Amino acid sequence: MLRKYIIPLLALGGVVFAVYTLVWGEKPTPPVPPIVEVPQSPFPEYVAGSGLVEANTENISIGTNIAGIVDKIYVQIGSEVKAGDPLFAIDGRATRAEIDTRRATVQIAEVQLAEAQYNLAVEEKLEVENAATVHELKMKRFAMQKAKAELLLAQAEQKSVETEMGRLTVRAPIDGRVLQLKVRLGEYAPVNITTTGRPPLILLGGVKPLHVRVNVDEYNAWRVPRGVPAVGYLRSNKKIRTPLKFVRFEPYVVPKKSLTGDSTERVDTRVLQVIYSFDRGDLPIFVGQQMDVFIDASESPRDGPTTPDSGGS
């Protein structure tokens, strides 16, 4: 008797489950809240762009004029330096030995010149007394000129080696801050780091104020007037924001390299780079970080700029 009702009950349960699945499956899935709140523009009309924080001097890759083993490092990461301050030095023992050799050569040349001058003075005195021939006098004068030339050559060679010694110490070209330090004591520092594939030995730049390089897609570039303000939000935290001051346009429009992930983004777009500046103060913003930038476009021309008619009236 029980078996008689099992199959109909199972069929009824399947129908109920199918109806339940159909009804609840048609309900739209609630949107997942974003992990990070997207910043909103403070301007009624704006152009948005992706910005990269950089030094106001741009990031300077420091190399070395002479390859060799690093034996002194004068700075640390974050050190503030002035133009001309030493950064690191290459082992200069061989060069110092060469300087000693050149100094000895100069001393020998000075003695030889003194000897030639003495011999010439004696010969000139004999000429007064009619005891010297014209040939001997000329030979002594030639000897003195040769000694002078040899002294000048020795002094030039000494100066050349001393200059080479000075080049072993790499110095800061500008006032700035050490942003990266990729050189270590005892390491070999190559001359051309671009061919070795390694990062620059030292990355240096001015950070007062900082700059933001904003990429504006070319189809919005005409909407950015010169000199208008902007606001930058630190990527991933809209509470960290700072007003931006216009510095300049980069005159060359470049292919877009930095992608934001927007579904409408085109990878074949070229971008106008706009440089803004800001004072960091106590903000936790560092060189190399990304920012979401909104540029005031309320003053941009509605139909784009026009060129005056060049034809005659």
SERO-4910 file (N, C-alpha, C, O; in steps of 0.05 Angstrom, whole numbers):
BEGIN
 pado doro    nc1    nc2    nc3   cac1   cac2   cac3    cc1    cc2    cc3    oc1    oc2    oc3
  Met    A     17    -24      0      0      0      0     17     25      0     11     45    -14
  Leu    A     39     25     16     57     48     18     71     53     -9     76     76    -16
  Arg    A     78     31    -23     92     34    -48     75     49    -69     85     62    -87
  Lys    A     49     46    -66     30     58    -85     32     88    -85     27    101   -106
  Tyr    A     40    101    -63     41    130    -61     70    142    -63     73    166    -65
  Ile    A     90    125    -63    118    135    -64    124    149    -90    134    171    -89
  Ile    A    117    136   -113    124    148   -139    110    174   -143    122    194   -152
  Pro    A     83    176   -138     70    202   -141     81    224   -123     83    247   -131
  Leu    A     89    217    -99    100    237    -81    127    247    -91    133    271    -89
  Leu    A    144    229   -101    169    237   -112    165    255   -136    180    275   -140
  Ala    A    146    249   -153    141    265   -177    131    293   -168    139    313   -180
  Leu    A    114    294   -148    104    320   -138    127    336   -126    128    361   -131
  Gly    A    144    323   -112    167    338   -100    186    349   -122    196    371   -119
  Gly    A    190    334   -144    206    344   -166    194    368   -179    208    387   -186
  Val    A    166    367   -182    153    390   -194    156    415   -176    161    437   -186
  Val    A    153    412   -150    155    434   -132    184    446   -133    188    470   -132
  Phe    A    203    428   -133    231    437   -135    237    452   -161    251    472   -161
  Ala    A    226    442   -183    230    456   -208    217    483   -209    229    503   -218
  Val    A    193    485   -197    180    511   -196    196    531   -179    199    554   -186
  Tyr    A    205    521   -156    221    538   -138    246    548   -151    254    571   -149
  Thr    A    259    530   -165    284    537   -179    279    558   -200    294    576   -204
  Leu    A    257    554   -215    250    572   -237    244    600   -226    253    620   -238
  Val    A    228    601   -204    220    627   -193    244    642   -182    248    666   -188
  Trp    A    259    629   -165    282    642   -152    306    647   -171    321    665   -167
  Gly    A    308    630   -192    330    634   -211    326    659   -229    345    669   -239
  Glu    A    301    668   -232    296    691   -249    301    717   -234    302    739   -246
  Lys    A    304    716   -208    310    741   -193    338    751   -199    357    735   -199
  Pro    A    341    777   -204    368    788   -210    386    785   -187    379    789   -164
  Thr    A    411    779   -193    432    776   -172    439    804   -162    446    822   -178
  Pro    A    437    809   -136    444    835   -126    473    842   -132    491    825   -130
  Pro    A    478    867   -140    506    875   -147    524    873   -123    517    879   -100
  Val    A    549    864   -128    569    861   -107    580    889   -101    590    902   -120
  Pro    A    579    898    -77    591    924    -71    620    925    -76    634    905    -71
  Pro    A    631    947    -87    660    948    -93    676    946    -67    668    956    -46
  Ile    A    699    934    -70    717    932    -47    727    959    -39    730    965    -15
  Val    A    732    977    -58    741   1004    -53    722   1023    -66    715   1020    -89
  Glu    A    713   1043    -51    695   1063    -62    709   1080    -84    731   1089    -80
  Val    A    695   1083   -106    706   1099   -128    703   1128   -122    682   1137   -114
  Pro    A    725   1144   -125    723   1173   -120    705   1187   -140    702   1178   -163
  Gln    A    692   1208   -131    675   1224   -148    687   1251   -154    701   1262   -137
  Ser    A    683   1261   -178    694   1287   -185    681   1309   -170    657   1309   -167
  Pro    A    697   1329   -160    685   1352   -147    676   1373   -167    664   1393   -159
  Phe    A    681   1369   -193    674   1388   -213    649   1379   -228    646   1355   -233
  Pro    A    630   1397   -235    607   1389   -250    614   1379   -278    601   1361   -288
  Glu    A    634   1390   -291    644   1381   -316    674   1375   -313    689   1392   -302
  Tyr    A    682   1352   -322    710   1344   -316    720   1325   -337    705   1313   -353
  Val    A    746   1322   -337    760   1301   -353    776   1284   -333    791   1295   -317
  Ala    A    772   1258   -335    785   1240   -316    810   1229   -330    811   1224   -354
  Gly    A    830   1224   -313    855   1212   -324    869   1196   -302    864   1200   -278
  Ser    A    886   1178   -311    903   1163   -292    930   1176   -289    943   1182   -309
  Gly    A    937   1182   -264    962   1196   -259    983   1179   -245    976   1161   -230
  Leu    A   1008   1185   -250   1030   1171   -237   1048   1192   -223   1057   1211   -236
  Val    A   1052   1188   -197   1068   1207   -182   1098   1203   -189   1108   1181   -191
  Glu    A   1111   1226   -194   1140   1225   -201   1154   1249   -189   1141   1268   -179
  Ala    A   1180   1249   -190   1196   1271   -180   1192   1295   -199   1187   1292   -223
  Asn    A   1195   1319   -188   1192   1343   -204   1214   1347   -224   1212   1363   -243
  Thr    A   1236   1333   -221   1258   1333   -240   1256   1309   -260   1273   1305   -276
  Glu    A   1234   1294   -257   1231   1268   -268   1251   1249   -254   1270   1259   -241
  Asn    A   1247   1224   -257   1264   1205   -243   1291   1202   -257   1292   1193   -280
  Ile    A   1313   1208   -244   1340   1208   -256   1354   1183   -249   1358   1177   -225
  Ser    A   1362   1168   -269   1377   1143   -265   1407   1150   -264   1418   1159   -284
  Ile    A   1419   1145   -241   1447   1151   -237   1464   1127   -245   1459   1105   -236
  Gly    A   1484   1132   -262   1503   1111   -269   1532   1119   -262   1536   1138   -246
  Thr    A   1551   1106   -273   1579   1111   -268   1594   1115   -294   1588   1101   -313
  Asn    A   1613   1134   -294   1630   1138   -318   1650   1116   -322   1658   1110   -344
  Ile    A   1658   1103   -300   1680   1083   -301   1670   1058   -287   1661   1059   -264
  Ala    A   1671   1035   -301   1662   1010   -289   1683   1001   -268   1707   1006   -271
  Gly    A   1673    987   -248   1691    977   -227   1677    968   -202   1652    967   -202
  Ile    A   1692    960   -182   1681    950   -157   1675    974   -139   1691    992   -136
  Val    A   1651    974   -128   1643    995   -110   1656    991    -82   1653    970    -70
  Asp    A   1671   1012    -73   1684   1009    -47   1674   1029    -26   1681   1027     -3
  Lys    A   1657   1049    -35   1646   1068    -16   1618   1076    -25   1613   1080    -48
  Ile    A   1600   1077     -5   1573   1087    -10   1567   1109     10   1569   1104     35
  Tyr    A   1560   1133      1   1557   1156     19   1528   1162     26   1524   1179     43
  Val    A   1509   1148     14   1481   1155     19   1465   1130     26   1474   1108     23
  Gln    A   1440   1135     35   1421   1114     40   1395   1120     26   1392   1142     15
  Ile    A   1377   1100     25   1351   1105     13   1337   1127     29   1335   1126     53
  Gly    A   1327   1147     15   1314   1170     27   1332   1193     35   1322   1213     44
  Ser    A   1358   1190     30   1377   1212     37   1371   1237     20   1366   1235     -4
  Glu    A   1372   1260     33   1370   1285     19   1398   1294     11   1416   1295     28
  Val    A   1402   1300    -15   1429   1308    -24   1428   1334    -38   1407   1343    -48
  Lys    A   1450   1348    -39   1454   1373    -54   1470   1367    -79   1485   1347    -80
  Ala    A   1468   1384    -99   1483   1380   -123   1513   1380   -116   1523   1398   -103
  Gly    A   1527   1359   -126   1556   1357   -121   1563   1339    -98   1586   1332    -94
  Asp    A   1543   1331    -81   1548   1312    -59   1556   1285    -70   1545   1276    -90
  Pro    A   1576   1271    -57   1583   1245    -67   1561   1224    -61   1548   1225    -40
  Leu    A   1557   1206    -80   1537   1185    -77   1551   1158    -71   1544   1144    -52
  Phe    A   1569   1150    -89   1585   1126    -84   1611   1129   -100   1614   1146   -117
  Ala    A   1630   1111    -94   1657   1113   -106   1666   1085   -115   1660   1065   -102
  Ile    A   1680   1085   -138   1692   1060   -149   1720   1057   -138   1734   1077   -133
  Asp    A   1729   1032   -134   1755   1026   -124   1776   1041   -141   1778   1037   -165
  Gly    A   1793   1058   -127   1812   1074   -142   1841   1069   -135   1858   1086   -139
  Arg    A   1847   1045   -125   1875   1039   -117   1894   1040   -141   1916   1052   -139
  Ala    A   1886   1029   -164   1903   1029   -187   1907   1058   -197   1929   1065   -206
  Thr    A   1886   1074   -196   1888   1102   -205   1906   1118   -187   1922   1134   -196
  Arg    A   1904   1113   -161   1921   1128   -142   1951   1120   -147   1968   1138   -144
  Ala    A   1956   1095   -153   1984   1087   -159   1994   1101   -184   2017   1109   -186
  Glu    A   1976   1103   -204   1983   1117   -229   1989   1146   -224   2007   1158   -236
  Ile    A   1974   1159   -205   1979   1187   -199   2007   1190   -187   2022   1209   -193
  Asp    A   2015   1172   -169   2042   1173   -157   2063   1171   -179   2084   1185   -178
  Thr    A   2059   1153   -198   2078   1150   -220   2080   1176   -236   2102   1184   -243
  Arg    A   2058   1188   -242   2058   1213   -258   2071   1236   -242   2084   1252   -255
  Arg    A   2067   1237   -216   2080   1258   -200   2111   1254   -201   2125   1274   -203
  Ala    A   2120   1230   -200   2149   1225   -202   2159   1233   -229   2181   1244   -231
  Thr    A   2144   1228   -250   2152   1236   -277   2154   1266   -279   2172   1276   -292
  Val    A   2135   1280   -266   2136   1310   -267   2161   1319   -252   2175   1338   -262
  Gln    A   2168   1307   -230   2192   1315   -215   2217   1311   -232   2235   1328   -232
  Ile    A   2218   1289   -246   2241   1283   -264   2243   1304   -286   2265   1315   -292
  Ala    A   2220   1311   -297   2220   1331   -319   2228   1358   -308   2241   1373   -322
  Glu    A   2221   1365   -284   2229   1391   -272   2259   1392   -268   2272   1413   -273
  Val    A   2271   1369   -260   2300   1368   -256   2314   1371   -283   2334   1385   -285
  Gln    A   2303   1357   -303   2316   1359   -330   2314   1387   -341   2332   1397   -355
  Leu    A   2291   1401   -336   2289   1429   -345   2309   1447   -331   2321   1464   -343
  Ala    A   2312   1443   -305   2331   1459   -290   2359   1454   -300   2375   1473   -301
  Glu    A   2365   1429   -307   2392   1423   -318   2396   1437   -345   2417   1448   -350
  Ala    A   2375   1436   -361   2378   1448   -388   2380   1479   -385   2395   1491   -400
  Gln    A   2366   1490   -367   2368   1519   -363   2396   1527   -353   2407   1547   -361
  Tyr    A   2407   1510   -335   2435   1516   -325   2455   1514   -348   2472   1531   -350
  Asn    A   2453   1493   -364   2472   1489   -386   2470   1512   -406   2490   1522   -417
  Leu    A   2445   1522   -411   2442   1544   -429   2454   1569   -418   2467   1585   -432
  Ala    A   2450   1574   -392   2462   1598   -379   2492   1597   -381   2504   1618   -386
  Val    A   2504   1574   -377   2534   1572   -379   2543   1577   -408   2563   1591   -412
  Glu    A   2527   1566   -427   2535   1570   -455   2532   1599   -463   2549   1609   -479
  Glu    A   2512   1613   -453   2509   1641   -460   2531   1658   -448   2540   1678   -459
  Lys    A   2540   1650   -424   2563   1664   -412   2588   1661   -428   2604   1679   -431
  Leu    A   2592   1636   -438   2615   1631   -454   2614   1646   -480   2635   1655   -491
  Glu    A   2589   1650   -491   2587   1665   -515   2596   1694   -512   2608   1706   -529
  Val    A   2589   1705   -488   2598   1732   -482   2628   1734   -482   2640   1754   -490
  Glu    A   2641   1713   -472   2670   1712   -471   2682   1702   -497   2707   1697   -498
  Asn    A   2666   1698   -517   2675   1688   -543   2687   1660   -541   2706   1653   -556
  Ala    A   2677   1644   -522   2688   1617   -518   2669   1595   -527   2675   1572   -525
  Ala    A   2645   1603   -537   2625   1583   -545   2619   1587   -574   2618   1609   -584
  Thr    A   2614   1564   -588   2607   1565   -616   2576   1569   -619   2561   1564   -600
  Val    A   2568   1578   -642   2540   1582   -648   2525   1556   -646   2503   1555   -636
  His    A   2537   1535   -657   2524   1508   -657   2519   1499   -628   2497   1489   -622
  Glu    A   2538   1501   -611   2534   1492   -583   2513   1508   -569   2497   1497   -553
  Leu    A   2511   1534   -574   2491   1550   -562   2463   1542   -571   2444   1541   -555
  Lys    A   2460   1537   -597   2434   1529   -608   2425   1502   -596   2402   1498   -589
  Met    A   2444   1484   -593   2438   1457   -582   2428   1459   -554   2410   1445   -545
  Lys    A   2440   1478   -538   2432   1481   -510   2404   1494   -509   2388   1487   -491
  Arg    A   2398   1512   -528   2371   1523   -528   2350   1503   -536   2328   1502   -525
  Phe    A   2357   1486   -556   2339   1465   -564   2334   1445   -540   2312   1436   -536
  Ala    A   2355   1440   -526   2353   1421   -503   2334   1433   -482   2318   1418   -469
  Met    A   2336   1459   -477   2319   1472   -457   2290   1471   -467   2272   1466   -451
  Gln    A   2284   1477   -493   2257   1476   -503   2246   1448   -501   2222   1444   -494
  Lys    A   2262   1428   -507   2253   1400   -504   2247   1393   -475   2227   1380   -470
  Ala    A   2263   1403   -457   2258   1397   -428   2231   1411   -419   2216   1399   -404
  Lys    A   2226   1435   -430   2201   1449   -423   2177   1433   -434   2157   1429   -420
  Ala    A   2180   1423   -459   2158   1408   -471   2153   1382   -455   2130   1374   -451
  Glu    A   2174   1369   -447   2171   1344   -432   2158   1349   -405   2142   1332   -395
  Leu    A   2165   1372   -392   2152   1379   -367   2122   1384   -371   2106   1374   -355
  Leu    A   2115   1399   -392   2087   1404   -398   2072   1378   -403   2049   1375   -394
  Leu    A   2084   1360   -418   2072   1334   -423   2067   1318   -398   2046   1306   -393
  Ala    A   2087   1317   -380   2085   1303   -355   2063   1315   -337   2048   1300   -325
  Gln    A   2062   1341   -336   2041   1354   -320   2013   1349   -332   1994   1345   -316
  Ala    A   2010   1348   -358   1984   1342   -371   1976   1314   -365   1952   1308   -360
  Glu    A   1995   1295   -366   1988   1267   -360   1980   1264   -330   1962   1248   -324
  Gln    A   1994   1279   -313   1986   1278   -284   1958   1289   -280   1942   1277   -266
  Lys    A   1952   1311   -293   1925   1323   -291   1904   1304   -302   1882   1302   -291
  Ser    A   1910   1290   -324   1891   1271   -336   1885   1249   -317   1861   1241   -314
  Val    A   1905   1238   -303   1900   1216   -284   1885   1226   -260   1868   1212   -249
  Glu    A   1891   1251   -251   1876   1262   -228   1847   1267   -235   1829   1262   -219
  Thr    A   1842   1275   -260   1814   1277   -270   1800   1250   -269   1777   1248   -261
  Glu    A   1814   1230   -278   1803   1203   -278   1797   1194   -249   1778   1180   -244
  Met    A   1814   1202   -231   1810   1196   -203   1784   1209   -193   1768   1197   -178
  Gly    A   1779   1234   -201   1755   1248   -193   1730   1235   -204   1709   1235   -191
  Arg    A   1732   1223   -228   1709   1210   -240   1701   1184   -227   1679   1174   -231
  Leu    A   1719   1173   -210   1712   1149   -195   1691   1154   -174   1678   1135   -165
  Thr    A   1688   1179   -166   1667   1186   -146   1643   1197   -161   1646   1218   -174
  Val    A   1621   1184   -159   1596   1193   -172   1582   1212   -153   1577   1207   -130
  Arg    A   1575   1236   -164   1563   1257   -148   1535   1264   -158   1528   1259   -181
  Ala    A   1519   1275   -140   1492   1282   -147   1491   1305   -167   1505   1326   -162
  Pro    A   1476   1303   -189   1475   1325   -208   1456   1347   -200   1458   1369   -210
  Ile    A   1438   1341   -181   1418   1361   -173   1413   1358   -143   1422   1339   -130
  Asp    A   1398   1378   -132   1387   1374   -105   1364   1355   -107   1347   1358   -124
  Gly    A   1363   1336    -89   1340   1317    -90   1342   1296    -68   1356   1299    -48
  Arg    A   1327   1274    -72   1325   1252    -53   1332   1226    -67   1325   1222    -90
  Val    A   1345   1209    -53   1351   1182    -63   1326   1165    -61   1317   1158    -39
  Leu    A   1315   1158    -84   1290   1143    -85   1295   1113    -85   1279   1098    -74
  Gln    A   1316   1104    -98   1324   1076    -98   1354   1075    -96   1369   1092   -106
  Leu    A   1363   1053    -83   1392   1049    -80   1397   1019    -87   1392   1002    -71
  Lys    A   1407   1014   -111   1411    987   -121   1441    980   -124   1448    963   -140
  Val    A   1458    994   -109   1486    989   -110   1495    980    -82   1486    991    -62
  Arg    A   1513    961    -81   1522    950    -55   1553    949    -55   1566    948    -76
  Leu    A   1564    951    -31   1593    949    -28   1603    922    -39   1592    901    -34
  Gly    A   1624    924    -55   1636    900    -66   1624    891    -92   1634    873   -105
  Glu    A   1601    903   -101   1589    896   -126   1604    909   -149   1617    930   -146
  Tyr    A   1601    896   -173   1612    908   -197   1592    927   -209   1569    919   -214
  Ala    A   1600    952   -213   1582    972   -225   1589    975   -254   1610    985   -261
  Pro    A   1571    967   -273   1576    970   -301   1571    998   -311   1558   1014   -297
  Val    A   1583   1005   -334   1579   1032   -345   1552   1034   -357   1537   1053   -351
  Asn    A   1545   1016   -375   1519   1017   -390   1500    998   -378   1499    974   -385
  Ile    A   1483   1008   -359   1464    990   -345   1441    981   -363   1428    962   -358
  Thr    A   1436    996   -385   1414    989   -402   1419    963   -417   1400    949   -424
  Thr    A   1444    956   -422   1450    931   -436   1451    908   -417   1450    885   -426
  Thr    A   1454    912   -391   1455    890   -372   1428    882   -362   1425    860   -350
  Gly    A   1407    898   -367   1380    892   -358   1375    896   -328   1354    889   -318
  Arg    A   1394    908   -314   1391    913   -286   1380    941   -281   1383    958   -298
  Pro    A   1368    946   -258   1357    973   -252   1380    993   -249   1403    985   -245
  Pro    A   1374   1019   -250   1395   1039   -246   1408   1036   -218   1396   1027   -199
  Leu    A   1434   1043   -217   1448   1041   -192   1435   1057   -170   1432   1048   -147
  Ile    A   1428   1082   -177   1413   1099   -158   1392   1114   -174   1397   1123   -196
  Leu    A   1368   1116   -162   1346   1132   -174   1344   1157   -157   1339   1155   -132
  Leu    A   1346   1180   -170   1347   1206   -155   1326   1224   -167   1321   1224   -191
  Gly    A   1315   1241   -150   1295   1261   -160   1288   1282   -139   1291   1277   -115
  Gly    A   1279   1304   -149   1269   1325   -131   1241   1320   -123   1224   1314   -140
  Val    A   1234   1322    -97   1208   1315    -87   1193   1338    -74   1173   1334    -61
  Lys    A   1204   1362    -77   1191   1385    -65   1187   1407    -86   1206   1422    -92
  Pro    A   1164   1408    -99   1140   1391    -95   1142   1366   -112   1161   1362   -127
  Leu    A   1122   1348   -109   1119   1325   -126   1104   1332   -151   1088   1351   -151
  His    A   1107   1316   -171   1092   1319   -196   1074   1295   -201   1080   1273   -192
  Val    A   1053   1299   -215   1035   1278   -224   1034   1279   -255   1026   1300   -266
  Arg    A   1040   1257   -268   1038   1256   -297   1012   1242   -304   1008   1218   -300
  Val    A    993   1258   -314    966   1249   -319    963   1242   -349    969   1259   -366
  Asn    A    953   1218   -354    947   1210   -382    918   1216   -388    900   1205   -376
  Val    A    914   1234   -408    887   1241   -417    884   1229   -445    899   1236   -463
  Asp    A    863   1212   -449    859   1201   -475    856   1222   -496    844   1243   -491
  Glu    A    866   1217   -520    867   1238   -541    840   1249   -549    838   1272   -557
  Tyr    A    819   1232   -547    792   1243   -554    781   1262   -533    760   1274   -538
  Asn    A    794   1264   -510    786   1283   -490    807   1306   -486    802   1324   -470
  Ala    A    829   1304   -501    851   1322   -496    843   1351   -502    851   1369   -488
  Trp    A    826   1356   -522    818   1383   -529    801   1396   -507    798   1420   -507
  Arg    A    790   1380   -489    773   1390   -468    789   1400   -443    777   1410   -424
  Val    A    815   1397   -444    832   1405   -421    844   1432   -427    864   1433   -442
  Pro    A    834   1454   -416    846   1481   -421    872   1483   -406    876   1470   -385
  Arg    A    890   1500   -416    915   1505   -402    910   1520   -376    895   1539   -375
  Gly    A    924   1510   -355    923   1525   -330    900   1518   -311    899   1529   -289
  Val    A    882   1500   -319    859   1495   -301    867   1477   -278    886   1461   -282
  Pro    A    854   1479   -255    862   1462   -232    851   1433   -235    836   1427   -253
  Ala    A    861   1416   -218    852   1389   -217    853   1379   -189    864   1392   -171
  Val    A    841   1355   -184    842   1342   -158    851   1313   -162    841   1300   -180
  Gly    A    869   1305   -145    879   1277   -147    872   1261   -122    874   1271    -99
  Tyr    A    862   1237   -127    856   1218   -105    875   1195   -107    880   1184   -128
  Leu    A    886   1187    -84    904   1165    -83    889   1139    -91    867   1134    -81
  Arg    A    900   1124   -109    887   1100   -118    882   1081    -94    900   1075    -78
  Ser    A    857   1072    -91    848   1053    -71    839   1067    -45    831   1054    -26
  Asn    A    841   1094    -44    832   1108    -19    823   1136    -27    840   1154    -30
  Lys    A    797   1140    -30    787   1166    -39    789   1187    -17    785   1211    -23
  Lys    A    794   1179      8    797   1198     29    823   1214     28    826   1235     39
  Ile    A    843   1202     14    869   1215     11    868   1230    -15    871   1218    -36
  Arg    A    865   1256    -14    862   1273    -38    879   1298    -35    886   1306    -12
  Thr    A    885   1310    -57    901   1335    -56    895   1352    -81    891   1341   -102
  Pro    A    893   1378    -77    890   1395   -101    916   1395   -117    938   1393   -107
  Leu    A    913   1397   -143    935   1396   -162    938   1422   -177    918   1434   -185
  Lys    A    962   1431   -181    968   1456   -195    980   1450   -222    999   1434   -225
  Phe    A    969   1462   -243    978   1457   -270   1007   1467   -273   1015   1488   -264
  Val    A   1023   1450   -287   1051   1457   -292   1055   1461   -322   1064   1482   -331
  Arg    A   1048   1440   -338   1053   1442   -367   1039   1418   -381   1032   1399   -369
  Phe    A   1037   1422   -407   1030   1399   -425   1056   1388   -436   1075   1402   -443
  Glu    A   1058   1361   -438   1079   1349   -453   1073   1352   -483   1051   1344   -491
  Pro    A   1090   1364   -499   1083   1371   -526   1079   1348   -545   1069   1351   -567
  Tyr    A   1088   1324   -537   1086   1300   -555   1065   1281   -544   1067   1272   -521
  Val    A   1045   1274   -560   1025   1255   -552   1036   1227   -557   1046   1221   -578
  Val    A   1034   1210   -536   1047   1184   -537   1026   1161   -537   1004   1166   -529
  Pro    A   1034   1137   -545   1015   1114   -543   1009   1108   -514   1026   1111   -496
  Lys    A    984   1099   -510    976   1093   -483    988   1067   -474    987   1047   -488
  Lys    A   1000   1068   -450   1013   1044   -438   1000   1035   -412    999   1011   -407
  Ser    A    990   1054   -397    978   1048   -371    948   1043   -375    934   1061   -383
  Leu    A    939   1019   -369    911   1012   -373    897   1011   -345    908   1002   -325
  Thr    A    872   1021   -345    857   1022   -320    838    999   -316    828    994   -294
  Gly    A    833    983   -338    814    961   -336    786    968   -342    768    950   -340
  Asp    A    780    992   -350    753   1000   -357    744    985   -381    759    981   -400
  Ser    A    718    976   -381    708    959   -403    707    974   -429    707    962   -451
  Thr    A    705   1001   -428    704   1017   -452    731   1027   -461    733   1043   -480
  Glu    A    752   1018   -448    779   1028   -453    790   1017   -480    786    993   -485
  Arg    A    802   1034   -495    815   1026   -520    845   1024   -516    857   1042   -505
  Val    A    857   1002   -526    885    999   -522    901   1012   -544    926   1015   -542
  Asp    A    888   1021   -566    902   1034   -588    901   1065   -586    908   1078   -605
  Thr    A    893   1075   -563    890   1103   -559    917   1116   -553    935   1104   -540
  Arg    A    921   1140   -562    944   1156   -554    935   1176   -532    911   1182   -531
  Val    A    954   1184   -516    947   1201   -493    963   1226   -493    987   1227   -500
  Leu    A    950   1248   -484    964   1273   -478    972   1272   -448    956   1266   -431
  Gln    A    997   1277   -443   1007   1277   -415   1007   1305   -404   1020   1323   -415
  Val    A    993   1308   -382    991   1335   -369   1005   1333   -342   1000   1314   -327
  Ile    A   1023   1351   -337   1038   1351   -312   1026   1370   -292   1022   1394   -298
  Tyr    A   1021   1359   -268   1011   1375   -246   1030   1373   -223   1046   1354   -221
  Ser    A   1029   1391   -204   1046   1390   -180   1029   1393   -155   1007   1403   -156
  Phe    A   1040   1383   -133   1026   1386   -107   1047   1383    -85   1068   1371    -89
  Asp    A   1041   1395    -62   1058   1393    -39   1049   1369    -23   1026   1366    -15
  Arg    A   1067   1351    -18   1060   1326     -5   1052   1330     24   1033   1318     34
  Gly    A   1067   1347     39   1060   1351     67   1062   1325     83   1082   1311     82
  Asp    A   1041   1319     97   1040   1294    113   1024   1272     99   1019   1251    110
  Leu    A   1017   1277     74   1001   1256     59   1019   1232     54   1042   1234     47
  Pro    A   1008   1208     57   1023   1183     52   1023   1177     22   1013   1156     13
  Ile    A   1035   1195      7   1037   1192    -22   1067   1191    -30   1082   1207    -21
  Phe    A   1074   1171    -46   1102   1167    -53   1106   1166    -83   1087   1161    -98
  Val    A   1130   1171    -91   1137   1170   -120   1132   1141   -130   1140   1122   -117
  Gly    A   1118   1140   -152   1112   1114   -164   1083   1105   -160   1074   1086   -173
  Gln    A   1068   1118   -141   1041   1111   -136   1023   1122   -158   1029   1142   -171
  Gln    A    999   1109   -161    980   1118   -181    958   1135   -167    952   1131   -143
  Met    A    947   1153   -182    925   1170   -172    903   1172   -193    908   1171   -217
  Asp    A    878   1175   -183    856   1181   -200    853   1212   -201    849   1224   -180
  Val    A    855   1223   -224    856   1252   -227    831   1262   -242    823   1251   -262
  Phe    A    819   1283   -231    796   1296   -244    804   1325   -251    811   1340   -233
  Ile    A    802   1332   -276    810   1359   -285    785   1375   -291    766   1366   -304
  Asp    A    785   1400   -281    762   1418   -286    760   1424   -315    778   1435   -327
  Ala    A    737   1417   -327    732   1421   -356    710   1441   -361    699   1442   -383
  Ser    A    702   1456   -340    680   1475   -343    687   1498   -363    669   1510   -374
  Glu    A    712   1503   -366    720   1525   -384    728   1515   -412    737   1531   -429
  Ser    A    725   1489   -417    733   1478   -443    713   1487   -464    690   1489   -458
  Pro    A    722   1491   -489    704   1499   -511    685   1476   -517    692   1453   -517
  Arg    A    660   1484   -522    639   1464   -527    643   1449   -553    638   1425   -555
  Asp    A    652   1462   -573    655   1450   -600    684   1446   -607    690   1440   -630
  Gly    A    701   1451   -588    730   1449   -594    740   1475   -605    725   1491   -615
  Pro    A    766   1480   -603    778   1505   -612    776   1506   -643    777   1486   -657
  Thr    A    775   1530   -653    774   1534   -682    798   1551   -690    808   1568   -674
  Thr    A    807   1548   -714    829   1564   -724    818   1586   -741    798   1582   -755
  Pro    A    831   1610   -740    820   1633   -756    824   1627   -786    842   1613   -794
  Asp    A    805   1638   -801    806   1635   -830    831   1649   -841    834   1673   -836
  Ser    A    847   1634   -855    872   1646   -866    868   1659   -893    887   1671   -903
  Gly    A    844   1657   -904    839   1668   -930    835   1698   -928    829   1709   -907
  Gly    A    837   1712   -950    833   1741   -951    804   1748   -950    787   1732   -958
  Ser    A    797   1772   -941    769   1780   -939    759   1790   -966    736   1798   -968
***
